[in-house]
Amino acid sequence: MTKISVVIPVYNSEDSLHELYRRLKASMATVDNDFEVILVEDGGMDRSWDIILELSKMDTRIKGLQLSRNFGQHNALLCGIRAAKGEIIITMDDDLQHPPEEIPTLLVKLSEGYDVVYGTPQKERHEFWRNLASRVIKLGLQASLGVEIASKVSSFRVFRTKVRNAFANYEGPFVSIDVLLGWGTKRFAAVPVRHEQRQIGSSNYTFRKLVTHALNMITGFSTLPLKLASAIGFTFSLFGFILLGYVVGNYLIQGAVIPGFAFLASIIAIFSGVQLLTIGIIGEYLGRLYFRSMNRPPYTIRDQVVSEKELE
């Protein structure tokens, strides 16, 4: 059995794949030569798949999976993780912002008895809005995982392959690898690592995509929004009863009601807004149930390249 599997989702990264392979090969040579690299091409528009085919011919430890369309980073990761043969799985990005040279640092921490170790950037190299969106995602993870490590998560991670047994049967269209890992263990750790400036291309993650991912995590793997909606509803119901008591008490004591159409209209608007918010949250959950009932897969594979030994 292969000792280490490195899973990398690839999207429009034709310019960085050769350098990524060179540095990754050099770094793994200091750890263990018994490894495989699984490159999951996530429906990009450039020559990434052709380069993956070239690399696989140069080195039989390179495996390639091509998805039928763009499913997203976490869906592509799930595909690669399920195909991994190693006892330990490493995940990282394809843009070289995660230095392959930091892999030994993660493995040393994992050997201390943890099941999942994150490489937390010493300093983020993203623009302000990207960093802000990352914080939103970490808040979503905190709500979903309920563990302190949620504030230190990163797509640069290493974990024991046996953890994936906890989500072996997961087939939902919305995927969050960090939440799924939380289903299998609570033995998390994090170590600070370098986070390099992106030299080639630009990030495919926009602020909107990151926030959407955070909302997917919160509503897809947590009941926190429903609890929040219940709390808001209770608070405003209590406010309404207090207001009603004040109006009735004022009428009984002074024999007059409180005048003012604007005041009444404001109260109605507030209560209507709360009702719509609550209905919207419930609608999000119903929508997810609908998508889940369709049995839409998290990914589909168009093509793959593995060693001839595995095909036998």
Secondary structure as UniProt FT lines:
FT   STRAND          4..10
FT   TURN            14..16
FT   HELIX           17..29
FT   TURN            30..31
FT   STRAND          35..41
FT   HELIX           48..58
FT   TURN            60..61
FT   STRAND          62..67
FT   HELIX           73..83
FT   STRAND          88..91
FT   HELIX           100..102
FT   HELIX           103..110
FT   TURN            111..113
FT   STRAND          116..121
FT   HELIX           128..145
FT   HELIX           148..152
FT   STRAND          157..160
FT   HELIX           161..167
FT   TURN            168..169
FT   HELIX           177..184
FT   STRAND          188..193
FT   HELIX           207..221
FT   HELIX           224..254
FT   HELIX           261..293
FT   TURN            294..295
FT   STRAND          301..305
FT   HELIX           308..311
//
